[in-house]
Amino acid sequence: MKKQFYTGLFAALACAASPAAQAAPLYHLVQSVPLGGAAKWDYLHFDAPSDRVYISHGTELTVVDARTGAIAGHVTGLAGSHGVAIDTAAGLGFADSSQNRMISVFSLKTLAVSARVPALEDADGMVFDKPSGQVFTVGGDASADLVLDGATQRQVATIALGGSPESQVSDQAGAIFVDLKNKNELARISTRTGAITGRWKLPGCEGPTGLAIDRARHVLFATCQNARMAVVNGDTGAMLANLPIGKGTDSAAFDPVRKLAFSSNRDGTLSVIAEVSATKFAVLPPVETEPGARTMAVDPATGRLFLVSATVQSATPPKQPNAAPFYTFLPGSVRLLIYAPNA
């Protein structure tokens, strides 16, 4: 199966180099899982050990068994749910609530909340850093990153970022990377000291929101509101590429097995970038998804991609160039979309 996928990938690369050629889509929809509830969603997190997808869903996390598509349960009491982080070894999950300004700690086994910890204003993206055992939760309006000790759930530090953060990723080797939307910058934080050890401008990137990392090569992929992807060296901050993506991005992901970076876009496309080498990248034909499918997660073992959307009620044309329409959605129509690589 993997050999067949790479054969298709190389064919897509050849087609990408030839504008006249038409490549078959790299991915296809294999399942649509109704989630119901409020027509609101944000981050997704795929947990490989349990094969579960955690979906930020309005006032809760909806948890889906990725093998069967069955709803495994809910983590409730999360008004303004955004970020989620998982500590598999401890059997704990962390989910923020921007309206309550709280971080809820829950059991991965029962999904019951065991503790609530104050969060920063406009709590958003979260990440668990395994080597340090810490949970990092950004506060957009607070322009800071809150650090919790995962074992004790106590606040360790609040790191001033000097800009409004959105997504963040850990290299699992001593650094957290955060994109600063209002500054068009990328910041690097030491997990040992909490100090900012790098701050880099992203030329040609307006409003970075999504962020993904290739940990092996220390390459970062920041997706931007002007329909561009900034590819950055995580050691030096050097810009490696500035590539076109779809409109209305809100999330990025990286598949370390197939060496593919993704941007999920509100315009109903999934942008696919092939990492040919540590310094060379190729734009592949986009995958058609659904309008509003702006956040995502990836399962590297199988190559499955997870996105969320809902039935569109109305669309308002964008006011800015390179922006996607603004959609309103039918309540109760939210669904998890599962895509698989084509053979």
C-alpha angles and dihedrals in degrees: 000000000000091000089052091050093052090047087056091045093053089048089051090050090053091049091047088058091052114057092197094057123090119214126201113248113273092219138035134196111258102170141012113199117198111227101174120192129089118357091241130103142152134166125024124203125193114206108202100195092057097028089229132140118216112205124193100225118177104277099004149027112256111208119206130190100232092203096058105014090236120144105250095190147286139267104214139194095057105129105186094015115196121142134039132187130184131211101192096182093055093040091234136128130197126209129175131219115203096192093050093037088225140127113216119209113207141178115255089212101050101014087225116145112242101177143008123211127190113258133200123268113284094012109204135147120032135189135180115223106207101196094054096033089229134137117217118202121179124215111209098198091036091056088218146100120236116213121206129187101238094211098049099024089226124141111257101179147336111226117205109222103185092228143050110282127210120166128013137187136193123225087205087229104085106298140090119198121206130184116222107212101194094044100044087230142126120221129199120208128195110232089205099054105014089233123139104245098178139021118181134182117232106218112209093013116112117190104353110211110154123059133184135168140212098211095190094058097024092235122150128207115203117185117211138205093239089067096261135119119217113208111201138185105240094210100049106016090236115156108242099179144348109211137180119253136167126287125271101024118182103161143034133195138182129214105208093191097055094027093234128144121203140199118197110210135199090225090074099262135113113212115214124200122186116216098216092175138338089284105024126076134175129204110229126199110284122249117237110234126156133294110271096024093131103142130058152166133204136218105212094193095062101015091238117156124209124206135162131221142145141210111292116237098179141349129216116204115245120261095208130056115257090022127123125235118270111246134201116204138212111258113247094022100099113130140178112236117208119197127188131197116264115242 
